[in-house]
Amino acid sequence: MLITRRPTMFLGDQHDLPEPDAEMATDLLSRAPSAGSWDRPPYPDETADAFFARLIDEGRLGDAVLLAAVSLGPRRAVWWGSLCVWDHIKRLKLKVEGLESAAVDAAVEWVLCPDDEKRLEAKAIADKAGGEKPWGALAMAPFWAGGSIAPADCPAVSPPAGLAEKIVANAVLKAAADPDPPTRQGRLMQSLRLAAEVQTGMTSFAAAAGGEPQ
């Protein structure tokens, strides 16, 4: 599958998800300890939604991007990252047959079928693309989202919890980069709006993926 446009949203039953229970921010972050350290962590009695809103109010958009990725979980986060990185590729007017779109393709293929074959295919493309590029970082995230990170002839080693989400957040931040601060801020806010759409099911791929993404 070669993506020649923004990755398509798949609408199905999951577009009408129930409202989630309010979750404490500390509980959310405790499930993804490798997502990164927080210089100014949430308050002990602060919900994840309240913490997110406070990050926006304080202009800490980088932290808000990371929190969004953690809240989405690995598979939804990779889908979100693919939307953000694809928009970046279109802004750069890069050729759709290049390595850039191949990396997005690989990430989306893993989202739709998150098995080891797709995970390793994405990593192979990420190695070629380089982690310093948004699309390279995006394609690397599936490798750290599940399965063993050890060589095939070694005992299985699980990836650190939260690292895949951190890599996706890094890809989103790279895709929004711009020397003009207002432009960068605008791109980050648009990325966070996309995250909200993915979270609420407005850009759901669950039906095509064969169930609710984790």
Backbone as JSON, one array per atom type, in Angstrom:
{
  "sequence": "MLITRRPTMFLGDQHDLPEPDAEMATDLLSRAPSAGSWDRPPYPDETADAFFARLIDEGRLGDAVLLAAVSLGPRRAVWWGSLCVWDHIKRLKLKVEGLESAAVDAAVEWVLCPDDEKRLEAKAIADKAGGEKPWGALAMAPFWAGGSIAPADCPAVSPPAGLAEKIVANAVLKAAADPDPPTRQGRLMQSLRLAAEVQTGMTSFAAAAGGEPQ",
  "N": [[0.85, -1.2, 0.0], [0.75, 2.04, -1.0], [0.79, 5.18, 0.24], [-0.84, 7.92, -1.03], [-2.03, 10.13, -0.22], [-3.32, 11.86, 2.66], [-3.42, 9.63, 5.45], [-6.23, 7.49, 5.54], [-9.21, 7.84, 7.43], [-11.0, 5.33, 9.15], [-14.26, 4.62, 9.57], [-16.45, 3.22, 11.9], [-18.23, 1.09, 14.18], [-16.86, 2.0, 16.39], [-16.83, 4.73, 16.4], [-18.56, 5.85, 18.12], [-17.83, 5.91, 20.87], [-18.13, 5.31, 24.42], [-18.03, 7.82, 27.02], [-14.97, 8.03, 28.72], [-14.09, 6.99, 32.07], [-13.05, 9.36, 34.55], [-9.65, 9.59, 34.88], [-6.87, 9.45, 37.04], [-4.06, 11.52, 36.65], [-1.55, 10.73, 37.59], [-1.87, 7.96, 37.77], [-2.19, 7.29, 35.08], [0.33, 8.02, 34.0], [1.95, 6.32, 35.43], [1.66, 3.89, 34.21], [3.17, 4.07, 32.0], [6.07, 4.38, 32.38], [8.46, 4.79, 31.0], [8.0, 6.78, 29.23], [9.04, 9.2, 29.73], [10.62, 11.68, 31.84], [9.06, 14.06, 34.02], [9.4, 17.35, 34.46], [7.76, 19.07, 35.81], [5.54, 17.54, 37.35], [2.17, 16.08, 37.41], [-0.36, 17.18, 39.77], [-1.07, 15.4, 42.84], [-3.85, 14.86, 43.11], [-4.89, 15.35, 40.61], [-6.75, 14.98, 37.66], [-6.21, 13.22, 34.53], [-7.28, 14.6, 32.35], [-7.52, 17.18, 33.45], [-4.86, 17.77, 33.95], [-3.86, 17.76, 31.36], [-5.28, 19.95, 30.29], [-4.19, 21.97, 31.86], [-1.53, 21.94, 31.03], [-1.83, 22.91, 28.43], [-2.84, 25.47, 28.99], [-0.63, 26.6, 30.26], [1.12, 26.76, 28.22], [2.8, 24.64, 27.71], [3.3, 22.89, 25.41], [4.82, 20.83, 24.32], [4.98, 18.96, 26.41], [2.26, 18.44, 26.54], [1.83, 17.14, 24.13], [3.28, 14.79, 24.59], [1.82, 13.73, 26.74], [-0.61, 13.31, 25.45], [0.1, 11.26, 23.66], [0.72, 9.2, 25.47], [-1.77, 8.86, 26.67], [-3.27, 7.93, 24.51], [-2.15, 5.43, 24.0], [0.0, 2.82, 22.59], [-0.82, 1.85, 19.93], [-2.97, 3.46, 18.96], [-1.6, 5.85, 19.22], [0.44, 5.66, 17.31], [-1.1, 5.71, 15.01], [-2.16, 8.31, 15.22], [0.28, 9.73, 15.07], [0.95, 9.13, 12.44], [-0.89, 10.63, 10.99], [-0.11, 13.23, 11.64], [2.57, 13.31, 10.74], [2.21, 12.77, 8.04], [0.85, 15.08, 7.21], [2.93, 16.86, 7.54], [4.75, 15.95, 5.61], [3.31, 16.54, 3.31], [3.31, 19.32, 3.47], [5.97, 19.83, 2.96], [6.03, 19.08, 0.38], [7.06, 16.68, -0.64], [8.07, 13.9, -2.69], [5.68, 11.39, -3.22], [6.43, 8.77, -3.61], [8.7, 8.35, -2.24], [11.11, 7.58, 0.44], [10.03, 8.74, 2.63], [7.16, 8.58, 2.55], [7.02, 5.84, 2.46], [7.81, 5.13, 5.01], [5.67, 6.12, 6.54], [3.66, 4.55, 5.45], [4.52, 2.01, 6.4], [4.2, 2.3, 9.14], [1.4, 2.66, 9.3], [0.55, 0.23, 8.23], [1.33, -1.5, 10.26], [-0.34, -0.58, 12.3], [-2.84, -1.42, 11.33], [-2.45, -4.13, 11.22], [-1.04, -5.4, 13.69], [1.35, -7.22, 13.95], [4.35, -9.25, 14.4], [5.74, -9.39, 11.98], [4.96, -7.08, 10.53], [5.84, -5.22, 12.37], [8.65, -5.53, 12.39], [9.17, -4.96, 9.73], [8.53, -2.27, 9.67], [10.52, -1.28, 11.36], [12.81, -1.81, 9.83], [12.53, -0.02, 7.7], [12.55, 2.33, 9.16], [15.18, 2.32, 10.09], [16.54, 2.87, 7.74], [15.52, 5.38, 7.1], [16.17, 7.02, 9.26], [16.23, 8.17, 12.59], [16.22, 10.86, 13.13], [14.52, 12.13, 11.47], [11.05, 13.02, 11.07], [9.37, 11.02, 9.92], [11.02, 8.79, 10.09], [11.28, 8.45, 12.86], [8.59, 7.94, 13.46], [8.14, 5.46, 12.12], [9.77, 3.85, 13.63], [8.52, 3.56, 16.05], [6.57, 1.35, 16.22], [8.23, -0.89, 16.68], [8.94, -0.7, 19.33], [6.6, -1.03, 20.6], [5.58, -3.47, 21.33], [6.04, -7.06, 21.54], [9.19, -8.85, 21.25], [12.27, -7.18, 21.83], [14.72, -8.18, 21.58], [17.41, -9.86, 19.76], [16.58, -12.4, 17.29], [17.57, -14.92, 17.97], [17.8, -14.91, 20.68], [16.69, -14.91, 24.16], [13.35, -13.71, 24.77], [12.71, -10.25, 25.17], [10.87, -7.79, 26.65], [9.71, -4.59, 25.51], [10.41, -1.38, 27.07], [7.79, 0.0, 28.97], [5.87, 2.55, 27.63], [7.79, 3.68, 26.01], [7.36, 3.53, 23.25], [5.28, 5.37, 22.92], [6.6, 7.7, 23.64], [8.39, 7.92, 21.51], [6.64, 8.31, 19.38], [5.58, 10.79, 20.17], [7.87, 12.31, 19.89], [8.19, 12.18, 17.11], [5.91, 13.62, 16.32], [6.49, 16.13, 17.38], [8.78, 16.77, 15.91], [7.63, 16.91, 13.38], [6.15, 19.2, 13.63], [7.98, 21.19, 13.83], [9.36, 24.45, 13.45], [11.06, 27.45, 12.63], [9.71, 29.74, 13.29], [8.08, 30.73, 16.11], [5.18, 31.17, 16.59], [4.11, 29.79, 14.37], [4.99, 27.18, 14.83], [3.68, 26.69, 17.26], [1.02, 26.8, 16.4], [0.93, 24.57, 14.72], [1.41, 22.53, 16.56], [-0.87, 22.75, 18.17], [-2.81, 22.03, 16.3], [-2.04, 19.39, 15.9], [-2.63, 18.36, 18.43], [-5.37, 18.64, 18.42], [-6.0, 16.73, 16.52], [-5.22, 14.48, 17.96], [-7.18, 14.47, 19.92], [-9.39, 13.88, 18.33], [-8.76, 11.29, 17.48], [-8.75, 10.03, 19.96], [-11.43, 10.23, 20.75], [-12.69, 8.8, 18.83], [-13.42, 9.95, 16.45], [-11.71, 9.83, 14.31], [-11.52, 7.08, 13.75], [-10.0, 3.89, 13.36], [-10.69, 1.44, 14.08], [-12.62, -0.4, 13.17], [-11.67, -1.3, 10.67], [-9.29, -2.31, 11.56], [-9.96, -4.52, 12.93], [-10.97, -4.51, 15.5], [-10.95, -2.93, 18.77], [-8.29, -0.7, 19.15], [-5.26, -1.01, 21.06]],
  "CA": [[0.0, 0.0, 0.0], [1.49, 3.3, -1.07], [-0.09, 6.29, 0.59], [-0.67, 9.09, -1.9], [-2.76, 11.21, 0.42], [-3.35, 11.71, 4.11], [-3.99, 8.33, 5.82], [-7.68, 7.55, 5.57], [-9.89, 7.42, 8.64], [-11.94, 4.24, 8.95], [-15.36, 4.82, 10.49], [-17.22, 2.02, 12.2], [-18.95, 1.17, 15.44], [-16.06, 2.62, 17.42], [-16.89, 6.18, 16.37], [-19.49, 6.28, 19.15], [-17.3, 5.35, 22.11], [-18.63, 5.95, 25.63], [-17.11, 8.7, 27.7], [-14.17, 7.27, 29.68], [-14.07, 7.47, 33.45], [-11.95, 10.27, 34.85], [-8.47, 8.86, 35.37], [-5.88, 10.31, 37.66], [-2.87, 11.68, 35.8], [-0.44, 9.92, 38.12], [-2.12, 6.57, 37.4], [-1.91, 7.16, 33.65], [1.77, 8.08, 33.76], [2.61, 5.17, 36.06], [1.59, 2.76, 33.28], [4.12, 4.32, 30.91], [7.18, 5.07, 33.05], [9.56, 5.13, 30.09], [7.61, 7.86, 28.32], [9.92, 10.34, 30.0], [10.48, 12.33, 33.14], [8.25, 15.28, 33.99], [10.0, 18.36, 35.33], [6.66, 19.58, 36.64], [4.56, 16.46, 37.24], [0.8, 16.44, 37.81], [-0.68, 17.19, 41.19], [-1.53, 14.07, 43.26], [-5.29, 14.68, 42.93], [-5.26, 15.92, 39.32], [-7.11, 14.01, 36.62], [-5.43, 13.33, 33.29], [-7.87, 15.68, 31.55], [-7.18, 18.46, 34.06], [-3.43, 17.97, 33.73], [-3.72, 18.12, 29.95], [-5.77, 21.32, 30.13], [-3.23, 22.88, 32.49], [-0.36, 22.02, 30.15], [-2.18, 23.81, 27.34], [-2.94, 26.83, 29.53], [0.71, 27.07, 30.6], [1.95, 26.79, 27.02], [3.74, 23.5, 27.69], [2.71, 22.06, 24.36], [5.61, 19.61, 24.16], [4.49, 18.02, 27.42], [0.9, 18.06, 26.17], [1.97, 16.14, 23.06], [3.7, 13.54, 25.22], [0.69, 13.21, 27.51], [-1.59, 12.81, 24.48], [0.58, 9.97, 23.17], [0.56, 8.22, 26.54], [-3.2, 8.62, 26.84], [-3.77, 7.14, 23.38], [-1.6, 4.08, 23.96], [0.89, 2.66, 21.44], [-1.38, 1.66, 18.59], [-3.65, 4.69, 18.59], [-0.6, 6.92, 19.11], [1.11, 5.53, 16.0], [-2.05, 6.21, 14.01], [-2.13, 9.76, 15.36], [1.55, 10.2, 14.52], [0.94, 9.01, 10.97], [-1.64, 11.77, 10.47], [0.7, 14.44, 11.8], [3.75, 13.25, 9.88], [1.78, 12.9, 6.65], [0.61, 16.5, 6.95], [4.27, 17.47, 7.42], [5.28, 15.56, 4.3], [2.6, 17.31, 2.28], [3.78, 20.7, 3.53], [7.28, 19.87, 2.31], [5.82, 18.73, -1.03], [7.98, 15.61, -1.0], [7.52, 12.92, -3.61], [4.95, 10.38, -2.47], [7.04, 7.46, -3.76], [9.97, 8.36, -1.54], [11.25, 6.87, 1.7], [9.19, 9.39, 3.63], [5.84, 7.97, 2.55], [7.19, 4.42, 2.77], [7.85, 5.02, 6.47], [4.3, 6.29, 7.01], [2.98, 3.31, 5.04], [4.9, 0.92, 7.29], [3.56, 2.54, 10.43], [-0.03, 2.4, 9.16], [0.38, -1.21, 8.05], [1.41, -2.11, 11.59], [-1.57, -0.23, 13.02], [-3.92, -2.25, 10.82], [-2.13, -5.53, 11.49], [0.1, -5.25, 14.59], [2.07, -8.46, 14.22], [5.81, -9.11, 14.39], [6.22, -9.15, 10.62], [4.79, -5.65, 10.23], [6.66, -4.47, 13.31], [10.03, -5.57, 11.93], [9.24, -4.24, 8.46], [8.56, -0.84, 9.99], [11.85, -0.95, 11.9], [13.79, -1.83, 8.74], [12.39, 1.25, 6.99], [12.99, 3.38, 10.08], [16.65, 2.32, 10.1], [16.98, 3.54, 6.52], [15.09, 6.77, 7.11], [16.87, 7.75, 10.31], [15.36, 8.65, 13.65], [16.19, 12.32, 13.22], [13.42, 12.6, 10.62], [9.76, 12.67, 11.66], [8.88, 9.74, 9.39], [11.86, 7.73, 10.62], [10.87, 8.23, 14.25], [7.27, 7.32, 13.44], [8.25, 4.06, 11.73], [10.48, 3.12, 14.67], [7.67, 3.37, 17.22], [5.98, 0.01, 16.37], [9.18, -1.86, 17.2], [8.98, -0.58, 20.78], [5.22, -1.07, 21.09], [5.22, -4.81, 21.75], [6.93, -8.08, 21.02], [10.53, -8.86, 21.82], [13.25, -6.28, 21.21], [15.99, -8.91, 21.53], [17.63, -10.6, 18.51], [15.72, -13.57, 17.13], [18.15, -16.1, 18.59], [17.97, -14.64, 22.11], [15.43, -14.91, 24.92], [12.5, -12.54, 24.54], [12.82, -9.1, 26.07], [9.78, -6.86, 26.39], [10.14, -3.19, 25.46], [10.01, -0.56, 28.21], [6.44, 0.56, 28.85], [5.8, 3.99, 27.38], [8.82, 4.17, 25.1], [6.76, 3.73, 21.92], [4.54, 6.62, 22.95], [7.6, 8.77, 23.65], [8.93, 8.03, 20.16], [5.6, 8.95, 18.58], [5.55, 12.21, 20.54], [9.05, 12.92, 19.26], [7.87, 12.34, 15.69], [4.93, 14.71, 16.19], [7.2, 17.38, 17.64], [9.63, 17.03, 14.75], [6.77, 17.29, 12.26], [5.63, 20.55, 13.86], [9.09, 22.11, 14.0], [9.43, 25.61, 12.58], [11.8, 28.51, 13.32], [8.77, 30.78, 13.73], [7.36, 30.17, 17.25], [3.73, 31.07, 16.42], [3.8, 28.74, 13.41], [5.19, 25.91, 15.53], [2.6, 26.54, 18.23], [-0.19, 26.48, 15.66], [1.0, 23.18, 14.26], [1.25, 21.65, 17.72], [-2.28, 22.77, 18.56], [-3.54, 21.22, 15.33], [-1.72, 17.99, 16.21], [-3.37, 17.98, 19.63], [-6.77, 18.47, 18.02], [-6.07, 15.41, 15.88], [-5.15, 13.49, 19.03], [-8.51, 14.42, 20.54], [-10.28, 13.17, 17.4], [-8.43, 9.87, 17.56], [-9.17, 9.55, 21.28], [-12.89, 10.15, 20.84], [-13.21, 7.93, 17.79], [-13.81, 10.69, 15.25], [-10.87, 9.32, 13.24], [-11.32, 5.71, 14.21], [-9.63, 2.86, 12.39], [-10.9, 0.19, 14.79], [-13.4, -1.36, 12.39], [-10.8, -1.91, 9.68], [-8.2, -3.0, 12.24], [-10.43, -5.76, 13.5], [-11.25, -4.4, 16.93], [-10.52, -1.73, 19.45], [-6.84, -0.66, 19.29], [-4.71, -0.92, 22.42]],
  "C": [[0.88, 1.24, 0.0], [0.52, 4.44, -0.81], [0.19, 7.46, -0.35], [-1.48, 10.28, -1.4], [-2.72, 10.97, 1.92], [-3.98, 10.37, 4.48], [-5.48, 8.44, 6.08], [-8.23, 7.12, 6.91], [-10.89, 6.33, 8.27], [-13.03, 4.38, 10.0], [-16.13, 3.53, 10.66], [-17.91, 2.2, 13.52], [-18.19, 1.96, 16.49], [-16.12, 4.15, 17.37], [-17.8, 6.74, 17.45], [-19.08, 5.69, 20.5], [-17.92, 6.04, 23.31], [-17.58, 6.86, 26.24], [-16.3, 7.89, 28.71], [-14.32, 7.85, 31.08], [-12.88, 8.4, 33.63], [-10.81, 9.48, 35.47], [-7.48, 9.84, 35.96], [-4.64, 10.35, 36.78], [-1.72, 10.82, 36.28], [-0.62, 8.44, 37.77], [-1.8, 6.34, 35.93], [-0.4, 7.11, 33.4], [2.5, 6.89, 34.37], [2.59, 3.94, 35.16], [2.58, 2.9, 32.13], [5.35, 5.03, 31.47], [8.31, 5.49, 32.12], [9.19, 6.21, 29.09], [8.45, 9.1, 28.56], [9.68, 10.91, 31.38], [9.7, 13.63, 32.96], [8.85, 16.26, 34.97], [8.97, 18.93, 36.29], [5.51, 18.58, 36.52], [3.17, 16.91, 37.66], [0.66, 16.48, 39.33], [-1.23, 15.81, 41.58], [-3.01, 13.82, 43.01], [-5.79, 15.21, 41.6], [-5.61, 14.83, 38.32], [-6.24, 14.23, 35.39], [-5.95, 14.47, 32.43], [-7.49, 17.05, 32.11], [-5.7, 18.78, 33.86], [-3.17, 18.4, 32.3], [-4.14, 19.57, 29.73], [-4.79, 22.32, 30.74], [-1.97, 23.02, 31.64], [-0.63, 22.98, 28.99], [-2.19, 25.25, 27.84], [-1.57, 27.43, 29.82], [1.64, 27.12, 29.4], [2.97, 25.68, 26.93], [3.26, 22.48, 26.66], [3.51, 20.79, 24.11], [5.19, 18.55, 25.16], [3.08, 17.55, 27.1], [0.91, 17.01, 25.07], [2.35, 14.79, 23.66], [2.55, 12.92, 26.0], [-0.37, 12.65, 26.58], [-1.18, 11.43, 23.97], [0.4, 8.88, 24.21], [-0.9, 7.86, 26.72], [-3.77, 7.75, 25.73], [-3.32, 5.69, 23.45], [-0.86, 3.85, 22.66], [0.22, 2.64, 20.08], [-2.13, 2.9, 18.11], [-2.64, 5.83, 18.38], [0.12, 6.85, 17.76], [0.18, 6.02, 14.9], [-2.07, 7.74, 14.03], [-0.85, 10.34, 14.75], [1.58, 10.15, 13.01], [0.19, 10.18, 10.34], [-0.8, 13.04, 10.52], [1.9, 14.45, 10.86], [3.35, 13.37, 8.41], [1.48, 14.35, 6.29], [1.94, 17.24, 6.77], [4.87, 17.17, 6.04], [4.61, 16.36, 3.19], [3.02, 18.78, 2.3], [5.12, 20.85, 2.82], [7.21, 19.57, 0.83], [6.84, 17.69, -1.51], [7.28, 14.61, -1.91], [6.88, 11.78, -2.82], [5.58, 8.99, -2.61], [8.35, 7.35, -3.0], [9.94, 7.58, -0.24], [10.33, 7.45, 2.77], [7.8, 8.72, 3.7], [5.91, 6.47, 2.82], [7.21, 4.2, 4.28], [6.46, 5.17, 7.06], [3.48, 5.05, 6.66], [3.25, 2.19, 6.04], [4.25, 1.07, 8.66], [2.07, 2.22, 10.37], [-0.3, 0.92, 8.97], [0.43, -1.93, 9.38], [0.16, -1.8, 12.41], [-2.7, -1.16, 12.62], [-3.7, -3.73, 11.11], [-0.88, -5.57, 12.37], [0.78, -6.56, 14.96], [3.57, -8.22, 14.1], [6.35, -8.81, 13.0], [6.12, -7.67, 10.27], [5.67, -4.79, 11.13], [8.11, -4.4, 12.84], [10.21, -4.89, 10.58], [9.31, -2.73, 8.71], [9.93, -0.44, 10.52], [12.9, -0.89, 10.79], [13.73, -0.52, 7.96], [12.86, 2.4, 7.87], [14.52, 3.47, 10.12], [17.2, 3.03, 8.87], [16.68, 5.04, 6.57], [15.84, 7.61, 8.13], [15.93, 8.36, 11.32], [15.3, 10.14, 13.8], [15.08, 12.93, 12.36], [12.09, 12.2, 11.24], [9.25, 11.31, 11.21], [9.73, 8.56, 9.89], [11.51, 7.4, 12.06], [9.52, 7.52, 14.31], [7.37, 5.82, 13.14], [8.98, 3.22, 12.77], [9.57, 2.78, 15.85], [7.07, 1.97, 17.32], [6.94, -1.01, 16.97], [9.18, -1.88, 18.73], [7.59, -0.67, 21.4], [4.8, -2.45, 21.58], [6.1, -5.83, 21.08], [8.3, -7.97, 21.64], [11.45, -7.9, 21.07], [14.62, -6.93, 21.14], [16.18, -9.55, 20.16], [16.86, -11.91, 18.49], [16.25, -14.8, 17.85], [18.4, -15.93, 20.09], [16.64, -14.73, 22.83], [14.66, -13.62, 24.72], [12.71, -11.48, 25.61], [11.72, -8.11, 25.69], [10.3, -5.42, 26.35], [9.7, -2.43, 26.71], [8.64, 0.08, 27.98], [6.49, 2.07, 28.68], [6.81, 4.5, 26.38], [8.25, 4.4, 23.7], [6.01, 5.05, 21.86], [5.49, 7.82, 22.94], [8.16, 9.0, 22.25], [7.91, 8.69, 19.23], [5.54, 10.44, 18.89], [6.72, 12.95, 19.91], [8.81, 13.15, 17.77], [6.91, 13.5, 15.46], [5.61, 16.06, 16.4], [8.11, 17.76, 16.46], [8.79, 17.51, 13.56], [6.25, 18.72, 12.4], [6.72, 21.61, 13.91], [9.05, 23.24, 12.98], [10.19, 26.7, 13.33], [10.91, 29.64, 13.83], [7.92, 30.23, 14.88], [5.84, 30.11, 17.08], [3.32, 29.97, 15.43], [3.92, 27.37, 14.07], [4.05, 25.67, 16.52], [1.3, 26.17, 17.53], [-0.21, 25.04, 15.18], [0.82, 22.21, 15.41], [-0.21, 21.61, 18.17], [-3.12, 21.95, 17.59], [-3.28, 19.74, 15.57], [-2.5, 17.51, 17.42], [-4.86, 17.84, 19.34], [-6.97, 17.12, 17.33], [-6.03, 14.3, 16.93], [-6.51, 13.34, 19.71], [-9.5, 13.68, 19.64], [-10.02, 11.67, 17.43], [-8.93, 9.29, 18.88], [-10.67, 9.35, 21.36], [-13.5, 9.28, 19.76], [-13.62, 8.64, 16.53], [-12.92, 10.32, 14.05], [-10.5, 7.89, 13.58], [-10.93, 4.79, 13.06], [-9.96, 1.5, 12.97], [-11.63, -0.85, 13.94], [-12.52, -2.07, 11.37], [-9.7, -2.72, 10.34], [-8.67, -4.27, 12.91], [-10.69, -5.69, 14.99], [-10.7, -3.14, 17.5], [-9.0, -1.72, 19.62], [-6.42, -0.48, 20.74], [-3.65, 0.15, 22.49]]
}
